[in-house]
Amino acid sequence: MLTLIITGTPCTGKTTLARLLCKRFSCKYIDVKKIILRYRLKKGYDKKRKCKIIDEEKLARFILKEINYLQKKISKKKFFALIIDSHLSHYLSKEHTDLCIVTKCNLKVLERRLKKRGYSKTKIRENLDAEIFRIC
């Protein structure tokens, strides 16, 4: 079974792509947000950006733990791949990844999506800059 990660700037279509691939190719979906909540991987809160600060090393360990668990649990079922969806999924080591997809988005579309989510002007600018300079 393959392990695919989908990463990229928030609002670029990671979840949409992951769900489409899962439906089309019989894949198992791993939602990193749920892993962060389940294992309490928040190590603080950034008041300026109004977001959680995640312990990336612990996150990578718990993603790997989830992959191993799911591979054992679903070994008899014929899934094509595990798909890991998150702008943080690139913290999983390349030894455990078969394919990494980085989503991209038109800047005007991205800005509209970020505004719709209620992001602050600073956070929108930061995410647009990340998209422009191709920084996950």
C-alpha positions, 0 to 999 in steps of 0.5 A: 500500500502506498503512502501519499501526502498532500500538503500546501498553503491553507485553502489551496484544495488539499482536502478536495483533492484528497477526497477525490483521490480516495473516492476514485482509487479506493484509498484510506484518508488520514485527517491530520487535524484529528490526530492533532486533537486526539493526541493533544499535539498543541504546544502553545497558542500564537495570539498574533496569528490566532492559531495553535502551535503544533509540536512537529516532531511529535506530529510526525511520530503520531502520523507514523503511528497512525499509518502503522495502525491503519496498515495493520487494521486494513491489511486484508482490504484492498486499499490502493493508498493511505492519503494524508491531508494537511499543510503539516503533512510534509513533516512525515519523513521521506522514508515513510512517504511514497508520493508528496503532492503540493497543491497550488492555487491562483492568488486571487482565488486563494485570497477569496477563500482565506477571507471566507474562512475569516482569516485576519489581513495579516494571516491572509498576507502571510499565506499569500506570501507562502504561496508566492514564494512556494513555502509550505 
